[in-house]
Amino acid sequence: AAAAAAPYERYAVTVEAAPIGLELNETEAESTRVLVAGVQPWGACAGQVEAGDELVGVGNPTSAETTLFFEHEADIAAGGEGVFTTDDCYGLLSSVVQADQFPVTLHFRRVRRASPAPAAAASSPRAQVDEEALKKYLKMAKFGCPPEAAVLKAETEGLAPAALDELRRRLGLEAPPAPSTKVDDAKVEEFTKAHKRGAPAEAVMNKARGQGLDAATLEAVAKALGVAAPTTPAVKKGDAKAPSTTKNIHWDGLKSPSVQQRKGSLWGRSGRRNRESLGARAHTLFDENESAAKLLEEMFATAPAKSAAAAAPAPAPATDD
C-alpha cells in the first residue's frame, strides 16, 4: 500500500527587497510555531503566503545555507513544533531588513490540502437520434419553411424530445426555457379574493390565463378556485396575431402521377397534358381558370369570399309611378 502523505507541505518565497509584509501571531510569542497572522497587500509575500501558514526557515537563495526553525529537515513536513519562537523570528527578519541582506528566501509550510477531485467526466455526447426522423423537417426548412414552423410540426407529430433538441440545434434555434416552478403567491391571492367577492370561478380563471401567468402559478390559481388547470398555454395581451384567412396544410408530392391519379384533383383539372390550351378560345380558358381559382379558395380559405353575384346589392323593387 502507498505510504500516507505527510500532514504538511513545504514551499518557499524569494523576497528581492523590503517590505516583506508579514504579520506573525504575536499572541503566541513564546510558541515555537511561527504562524502567519496576516499578509499586507503591498508586501513582497502578497498573493503567495496565506494566513495560517507557518514560517519554518530563512535562507539565502545564492547559497545552500538556510536557517531552519527545526532540528531536522524531515520534521517540517511531519508536523510538530520547532525550536524558534515568534520573537526569535521577528528578530531574524529585522536583521535581514536592517542589513539589506536581500534577496532572501523564506520557507513556509501549510497543512496539506486534499487532492483535488478528479475532473468531472466530459459531458456525454449528444444522444443518437434517428436521422430519417429528422430528414423530413430539415427538408421543410431547406425549401423555405420557417424553422419554428418545422419544429412545431415535429412536436405535433410526436418527435422524441432528444430528436427535437437536435432539430432545434441544426436549425439554429435555442432550446425552449425550462418551465418555471415558482408560484406567484400574490397573484394566487388576488384571484382567490376576486372569487370570494362573487366572481365566477371560470371567469376568474380566464382572467388569470389572459395575464400570461406561468404554468405553475396558473395551476395554483386553479387549485384555489376548485377548477381544472388549463392545458393550453396562456396568451399575453398584445401577443395575439390577426387571424389567418388560410388553412395550415401539408401534402406529399406525387412522382410522375398517372392520369388516373390526377383525375379529379386540382392538378388534374388545371394542368392536364391533353389540354388544348394553345388552340382553345379565349373565353374557354377564362372559364377554366376561374373554376380552378374557386377550387383553390374552397380548399384553402377558412371563409371563402362571396361570389360577385352574392356580393352585389339586390336591385331595388320597381315602383309604380
ROLUM-436483 format. One record per residue (C-alpha): x, y, z; residue number from 1. Coordinates in nm, 2 decimals. Example, Ala and Ser with C-alpha at 12.3 -4.5 7.8 and 13.67 -1.06 7.14 Angstrom:
+--------+--------+--------+------+
:     c1 :     c2 :     c3 : tilo :
+--------+--------+--------+------+
:   1.23 :  -0.45 :   0.78 :    1 :
:   1.37 :  -0.11 :   0.71 :    2 :
+--------+--------+--------+------+
//
This chain:
+--------+--------+--------+------+
:     c1 :     c2 :     c3 : tilo :
+--------+--------+--------+------+
:   0.00 :   0.00 :   0.00 :    1 :
:   0.12 :   0.35 :  -0.07 :    2 :
:   0.25 :   0.55 :   0.22 :    3 :
:   0.02 :   0.82 :   0.36 :    4 :
:   0.11 :   1.17 :   0.26 :    5 :
:   0.28 :   1.39 :   0.52 :    6 :
:   0.04 :   1.62 :   0.70 :    7 :
:   0.23 :   1.94 :   0.59 :    8 :
:   0.36 :   2.05 :   0.25 :    9 :
:   0.65 :   2.29 :   0.22 :   10 :
:   0.70 :   2.59 :  -0.02 :   11 :
:   0.94 :   2.88 :  -0.05 :   12 :
:   0.91 :   3.25 :  -0.14 :   13 :
:   1.21 :   3.46 :  -0.25 :   14 :
:   1.19 :   3.83 :  -0.15 :   15 :
:   1.40 :   4.06 :  -0.35 :   16 :
:   1.35 :   4.37 :  -0.14 :   17 :
:   1.17 :   4.51 :   0.16 :   18 :
:   0.89 :   4.54 :   0.27 :   19 :
:   0.83 :   4.18 :   0.34 :   20 :
:   0.47 :   4.25 :   0.45 :   21 :
:   0.42 :   3.96 :   0.70 :   22 :
:   0.23 :   3.98 :   1.03 :   23 :
:   0.31 :   3.70 :   1.27 :   24 :
:   0.09 :   3.58 :   1.55 :   25 :
:   0.21 :   3.79 :   1.85 :   26 :
:  -0.05 :   3.63 :   2.09 :   27 :
:   0.17 :   3.32 :   2.09 :   28 :
:   0.51 :   3.50 :   2.11 :   29 :
:   0.66 :   3.22 :   2.32 :   30 :
:   0.53 :   2.94 :   2.09 :   31 :
:   0.77 :   2.76 :   1.87 :   32 :
:   0.51 :   2.75 :   1.59 :   33 :
:   0.56 :   3.08 :   1.40 :   34 :
:   0.22 :   3.13 :   1.25 :   35 :
:   0.14 :   3.39 :   0.98 :   36 :
:  -0.15 :   3.61 :   1.12 :   37 :
:  -0.18 :   3.83 :   0.80 :   38 :
:  -0.02 :   3.94 :   0.48 :   39 :
:  -0.01 :   4.30 :   0.38 :   40 :
:  -0.12 :   4.36 :   0.02 :   41 :
:   0.17 :   4.59 :  -0.05 :   42 :
:   0.43 :   4.34 :   0.08 :   43 :
:   0.65 :   4.10 :  -0.12 :   44 :
:   0.46 :   3.80 :   0.01 :   45 :
:   0.12 :   3.91 :  -0.10 :   46 :
:  -0.06 :   3.66 :  -0.32 :   47 :
:   0.18 :   3.38 :  -0.22 :   48 :
:   0.15 :   3.34 :   0.16 :   49 :
:  -0.17 :   3.28 :   0.34 :   50 :
:  -0.28 :   3.34 :   0.70 :   51 :
:  -0.23 :   3.02 :   0.90 :   52 :
:   0.08 :   2.92 :   0.72 :   53 :
:   0.40 :   2.86 :   0.93 :   54 :
:   0.74 :   3.02 :   0.88 :   55 :
:   0.99 :   2.74 :   0.91 :   56 :
:   1.32 :   2.88 :   0.78 :   57 :
:   1.51 :   3.17 :   0.63 :   58 :
:   1.79 :   3.13 :   0.38 :   59 :
:   2.00 :   3.29 :   0.11 :   60 :
:   1.90 :   3.17 :  -0.24 :   61 :
:   2.26 :   3.21 :  -0.36 :   62 :
:   2.40 :   2.96 :  -0.11 :   63 :
:   2.30 :   2.64 :   0.05 :   64 :
:   2.29 :   2.78 :   0.40 :   65 :
:   1.94 :   2.80 :   0.54 :   66 :
:   1.84 :   2.88 :   0.90 :   67 :
:   1.58 :   2.62 :   0.98 :   68 :
:   1.35 :   2.66 :   1.27 :   69 :
:   1.35 :   2.28 :   1.33 :   70 :
:   1.62 :   2.04 :   1.44 :   71 :
:   1.57 :   1.81 :   1.14 :   72 :
:   1.45 :   1.88 :   0.78 :   73 :
:   1.21 :   1.59 :   0.80 :   74 :
:   1.03 :   1.75 :   1.09 :   75 :
:   0.89 :   2.03 :   0.87 :   76 :
:   0.66 :   1.80 :   0.67 :   77 :
:   0.60 :   1.56 :   0.96 :   78 :
:   0.45 :   1.83 :   1.19 :   79 :
:   0.52 :   1.93 :   1.54 :   80 :
:   0.69 :   2.23 :   1.69 :   81 :
:   1.03 :   2.38 :   1.61 :   82 :
:   1.29 :   2.55 :   1.82 :   83 :
:   1.24 :   2.92 :   1.73 :   84 :
:   0.98 :   3.13 :   1.89 :   85 :
:   0.78 :   3.41 :   1.72 :   86 :
:   1.00 :   3.67 :   1.89 :   87 :
:   1.31 :   3.49 :   1.76 :   88 :
:   1.17 :   3.50 :   1.41 :   89 :
:   1.09 :   3.87 :   1.43 :   90 :
:   1.44 :   3.94 :   1.54 :   91 :
:   1.59 :   3.74 :   1.25 :   92 :
:   1.37 :   3.92 :   0.99 :   93 :
:   1.45 :   4.26 :   1.14 :   94 :
:   1.83 :   4.18 :   1.10 :   95 :
:   1.77 :   4.09 :   0.73 :   96 :
:   1.59 :   4.42 :   0.66 :   97 :
:   1.83 :   4.64 :   0.85 :   98 :
:   2.14 :   4.49 :   0.69 :   99 :
:   1.96 :   4.48 :   0.35 :  100 :
:   2.05 :   4.12 :   0.31 :  101 :
:   1.83 :   4.07 :   0.01 :  102 :
:   1.74 :   3.86 :  -0.18 :  103 :
:   1.62 :   3.63 :   0.10 :  104 :
:   1.42 :   3.30 :   0.08 :  105 :
:   1.15 :   3.24 :   0.33 :  106 :
:   1.04 :   2.88 :   0.38 :  107 :
:   0.69 :   2.80 :   0.48 :  108 :
:   0.47 :   2.51 :   0.54 :  109 :
:   0.10 :   2.47 :   0.53 :  110 :
:  -0.15 :   2.19 :   0.61 :  111 :
:  -0.15 :   1.96 :   0.32 :  112 :
:  -0.47 :   2.01 :   0.12 :  113 :
:  -0.68 :   1.72 :   0.00 :  114 :
:  -0.60 :   1.62 :  -0.36 :  115 :
:  -0.84 :   1.79 :  -0.60 :  116 :
:  -1.13 :   1.58 :  -0.70 :  117 :
:  -1.08 :   1.43 :  -1.05 :  118 :
:  -1.23 :   1.64 :  -1.32 :  119 :
:  -1.58 :   1.56 :  -1.40 :  120 :
:  -1.61 :   1.34 :  -1.69 :  121 :
:  -1.68 :   1.52 :  -2.01 :  122 :
:  -2.04 :   1.56 :  -2.08 :  123 :
:  -2.17 :   1.26 :  -2.27 :  124 :
:  -2.20 :   1.32 :  -2.65 :  125 :
:  -2.54 :   1.41 :  -2.78 :  126 :
:  -2.78 :   1.12 :  -2.78 :  127 :
:  -2.80 :   0.94 :  -3.10 :  128 :
:  -3.11 :   1.04 :  -3.30 :  129 :
:  -3.29 :   0.88 :  -3.59 :  130 :
:  -3.16 :   1.08 :  -3.89 :  131 :
:  -3.45 :   0.96 :  -4.10 :  132 :
:  -3.69 :   1.11 :  -3.85 :  133 :
:  -3.51 :   1.45 :  -3.88 :  134 :
:  -3.48 :   1.44 :  -4.26 :  135 :
:  -3.84 :   1.54 :  -4.32 :  136 :
:  -3.83 :   1.85 :  -4.11 :  137 :
:  -3.48 :   1.96 :  -4.23 :  138 :
:  -3.61 :   1.93 :  -4.58 :  139 :
:  -3.91 :   2.15 :  -4.50 :  140 :
:  -3.67 :   2.42 :  -4.37 :  141 :
:  -3.45 :   2.38 :  -4.67 :  142 :
:  -3.74 :   2.46 :  -4.90 :  143 :
:  -3.83 :   2.78 :  -4.72 :  144 :
:  -4.05 :   2.66 :  -4.43 :  145 :
:  -3.97 :   2.88 :  -4.12 :  146 :
:  -3.75 :   2.68 :  -3.87 :  147 :
:  -4.01 :   2.75 :  -3.59 :  148 :
:  -4.29 :   2.60 :  -3.81 :  149 :
:  -4.08 :   2.29 :  -3.89 :  150 :
:  -4.01 :   2.23 :  -3.51 :  151 :
:  -4.38 :   2.29 :  -3.43 :  152 :
:  -4.48 :   2.03 :  -3.68 :  153 :
:  -4.23 :   1.79 :  -3.54 :  154 :
:  -4.37 :   1.85 :  -3.19 :  155 :
:  -4.73 :   1.79 :  -3.30 :  156 :
:  -4.62 :   1.47 :  -3.48 :  157 :
:  -4.47 :   1.33 :  -3.16 :  158 :
:  -4.09 :   1.36 :  -3.24 :  159 :
:  -3.89 :   1.23 :  -2.94 :  160 :
:  -3.75 :   1.51 :  -2.71 :  161 :
:  -3.39 :   1.43 :  -2.79 :  162 :
:  -3.46 :   1.45 :  -3.16 :  163 :
:  -3.65 :   1.78 :  -3.11 :  164 :
:  -3.34 :   1.92 :  -2.93 :  165 :
:  -3.12 :   1.81 :  -3.22 :  166 :
:  -3.36 :   1.95 :  -3.47 :  167 :
:  -3.36 :   2.29 :  -3.30 :  168 :
:  -2.98 :   2.28 :  -3.29 :  169 :
:  -2.95 :   2.21 :  -3.66 :  170 :
:  -3.20 :   2.48 :  -3.74 :  171 :
:  -3.02 :   2.74 :  -3.53 :  172 :
:  -3.29 :   2.77 :  -3.27 :  173 :
:  -3.24 :   2.79 :  -2.90 :  174 :
:  -3.38 :   2.52 :  -2.67 :  175 :
:  -3.70 :   2.63 :  -2.50 :  176 :
:  -3.66 :   2.75 :  -2.14 :  177 :
:  -3.74 :   2.52 :  -1.87 :  178 :
:  -4.09 :   2.58 :  -1.73 :  179 :
:  -4.09 :   2.79 :  -1.41 :  180 :
:  -4.19 :   2.60 :  -1.10 :  181 :
:  -4.21 :   2.92 :  -0.88 :  182 :
:  -4.56 :   3.02 :  -0.78 :  183 :
:  -4.66 :   3.39 :  -0.77 :  184 :
:  -4.84 :   3.38 :  -0.44 :  185 :
:  -4.96 :   3.74 :  -0.48 :  186 :
:  -5.14 :   3.65 :  -0.80 :  187 :
:  -5.30 :   3.35 :  -0.64 :  188 :
:  -5.43 :   3.56 :  -0.35 :  189 :
:  -5.56 :   3.83 :  -0.59 :  190 :
:  -5.77 :   3.58 :  -0.79 :  191 :
:  -5.88 :   3.39 :  -0.48 :  192 :
:  -6.02 :   3.72 :  -0.34 :  193 :
:  -6.19 :   3.80 :  -0.66 :  194 :
:  -6.37 :   3.47 :  -0.64 :  195 :
:  -6.47 :   3.52 :  -0.28 :  196 :
:  -6.62 :   3.86 :  -0.38 :  197 :
:  -6.86 :   3.67 :  -0.61 :  198 :
:  -6.69 :   3.64 :  -0.94 :  199 :
:  -6.75 :   3.30 :  -1.11 :  200 :
:  -6.45 :   3.07 :  -1.08 :  201 :
:  -6.44 :   3.01 :  -1.46 :  202 :
:  -6.44 :   3.39 :  -1.53 :  203 :
:  -6.16 :   3.44 :  -1.27 :  204 :
:  -5.96 :   3.15 :  -1.43 :  205 :
:  -6.00 :   3.30 :  -1.78 :  206 :
:  -5.87 :   3.64 :  -1.65 :  207 :
:  -5.57 :   3.47 :  -1.49 :  208 :
:  -5.49 :   3.30 :  -1.82 :  209 :
:  -5.53 :   3.63 :  -2.01 :  210 :
:  -5.25 :   3.78 :  -1.79 :  211 :
:  -5.00 :   3.53 :  -1.93 :  212 :
:  -4.91 :   3.37 :  -1.59 :  213 :
:  -4.67 :   3.08 :  -1.59 :  214 :
:  -4.80 :   2.73 :  -1.57 :  215 :
:  -4.71 :   2.68 :  -1.20 :  216 :
:  -4.90 :   2.99 :  -1.10 :  217 :
:  -5.20 :   2.90 :  -1.32 :  218 :
:  -5.21 :   2.56 :  -1.16 :  219 :
:  -5.21 :   2.71 :  -0.81 :  220 :
:  -5.49 :   2.95 :  -0.91 :  221 :
:  -5.69 :   2.67 :  -1.05 :  222 :
:  -5.65 :   2.46 :  -0.73 :  223 :
:  -5.75 :   2.75 :  -0.51 :  224 :
:  -6.06 :   2.81 :  -0.72 :  225 :
:  -6.15 :   2.44 :  -0.74 :  226 :
:  -6.14 :   2.43 :  -1.12 :  227 :
:  -5.94 :   2.23 :  -1.37 :  228 :
:  -5.60 :   2.37 :  -1.46 :  229 :
:  -5.57 :   2.50 :  -1.81 :  230 :
:  -5.40 :   2.27 :  -2.06 :  231 :
:  -5.33 :   2.53 :  -2.33 :  232 :
:  -5.06 :   2.79 :  -2.29 :  233 :
:  -5.16 :   3.13 :  -2.18 :  234 :
:  -5.15 :   3.42 :  -2.43 :  235 :
:  -5.04 :   3.75 :  -2.30 :  236 :
:  -5.21 :   4.07 :  -2.40 :  237 :
:  -5.06 :   4.21 :  -2.72 :  238 :
:  -4.93 :   3.88 :  -2.83 :  239 :
:  -5.24 :   3.79 :  -3.03 :  240 :
:  -5.20 :   3.80 :  -3.40 :  241 :
:  -5.45 :   3.88 :  -3.67 :  242 :
:  -5.64 :   3.56 :  -3.76 :  243 :
:  -5.52 :   3.39 :  -4.07 :  244 :
:  -5.75 :   3.36 :  -4.36 :  245 :
:  -5.58 :   3.04 :  -4.49 :  246 :
:  -5.56 :   2.69 :  -4.35 :  247 :
:  -5.23 :   2.53 :  -4.25 :  248 :
:  -5.19 :   2.23 :  -4.48 :  249 :
:  -4.93 :   1.99 :  -4.60 :  250 :
:  -4.94 :   1.72 :  -4.87 :  251 :
:  -4.70 :   1.47 :  -5.01 :  252 :
:  -4.59 :   1.52 :  -5.36 :  253 :
:  -4.65 :   1.26 :  -5.63 :  254 :
:  -4.37 :   1.14 :  -5.85 :  255 :
:  -4.48 :   1.14 :  -6.21 :  256 :
:  -4.85 :   1.08 :  -6.13 :  257 :
:  -5.05 :   0.88 :  -6.37 :  258 :
:  -5.36 :   1.03 :  -6.55 :  259 :
:  -5.58 :   0.82 :  -6.31 :  260 :
:  -5.41 :   0.96 :  -6.01 :  261 :
:  -5.45 :   1.32 :  -6.13 :  262 :
:  -5.81 :   1.26 :  -6.22 :  263 :
:  -6.05 :   1.46 :  -6.00 :  264 :
:  -5.76 :   1.65 :  -5.83 :  265 :
:  -5.66 :   2.01 :  -5.86 :  266 :
:  -5.37 :   1.91 :  -6.07 :  267 :
:  -5.59 :   1.70 :  -6.30 :  268 :
:  -5.83 :   1.99 :  -6.36 :  269 :
:  -5.58 :   2.27 :  -6.41 :  270 :
:  -5.28 :   2.10 :  -6.57 :  271 :
:  -5.39 :   1.81 :  -6.79 :  272 :
:  -5.14 :   1.73 :  -7.06 :  273 :
:  -5.42 :   1.68 :  -7.31 :  274 :
:  -5.55 :   2.03 :  -7.26 :  275 :
:  -5.59 :   2.20 :  -7.59 :  276 :
:  -5.48 :   2.53 :  -7.44 :  277 :
:  -5.30 :   2.67 :  -7.74 :  278 :
:  -5.59 :   2.64 :  -7.97 :  279 :
:  -5.87 :   2.70 :  -7.72 :  280 :
:  -6.09 :   3.00 :  -7.74 :  281 :
:  -6.02 :   3.29 :  -7.50 :  282 :
:  -6.35 :   3.26 :  -7.31 :  283 :
:  -6.29 :   2.89 :  -7.25 :  284 :
:  -5.95 :   2.95 :  -7.09 :  285 :
:  -6.11 :   3.22 :  -6.88 :  286 :
:  -6.38 :   2.99 :  -6.76 :  287 :
:  -6.14 :   2.71 :  -6.67 :  288 :
:  -5.90 :   2.94 :  -6.48 :  289 :
:  -6.19 :   3.09 :  -6.29 :  290 :
:  -6.30 :   2.74 :  -6.19 :  291 :
:  -5.95 :   2.65 :  -6.07 :  292 :
:  -5.93 :   2.97 :  -5.86 :  293 :
:  -6.26 :   2.89 :  -5.70 :  294 :
:  -6.14 :   2.54 :  -5.62 :  295 :
:  -5.83 :   2.67 :  -5.46 :  296 :
:  -6.04 :   2.91 :  -5.25 :  297 :
:  -6.27 :   2.62 :  -5.14 :  298 :
:  -5.97 :   2.41 :  -5.04 :  299 :
:  -5.75 :   2.66 :  -4.86 :  300 :
:  -5.96 :   2.96 :  -4.74 :  301 :
:  -6.11 :   2.95 :  -4.39 :  302 :
:  -6.40 :   3.17 :  -4.51 :  303 :
:  -6.44 :   3.17 :  -4.89 :  304 :
:  -6.52 :   3.51 :  -5.03 :  305 :
:  -6.87 :   3.57 :  -5.15 :  306 :
:  -6.92 :   3.55 :  -5.52 :  307 :
:  -6.97 :   3.87 :  -5.72 :  308 :
:  -7.33 :   3.78 :  -5.77 :  309 :
:  -7.39 :   3.73 :  -5.40 :  310 :
:  -7.19 :   4.04 :  -5.30 :  311 :
:  -7.38 :   4.27 :  -5.54 :  312 :
:  -7.67 :   4.45 :  -5.38 :  313 :
:  -8.02 :   4.33 :  -5.47 :  314 :
:  -8.19 :   4.56 :  -5.72 :  315 :
:  -8.45 :   4.79 :  -5.57 :  316 :
:  -8.80 :   4.67 :  -5.63 :  317 :
:  -8.98 :   4.85 :  -5.91 :  318 :
:  -9.24 :   5.11 :  -5.81 :  319 :
:  -9.54 :   5.21 :  -6.00 :  320 :
:  -9.55 :   5.58 :  -6.10 :  321 :
+--------+--------+--------+------+
//
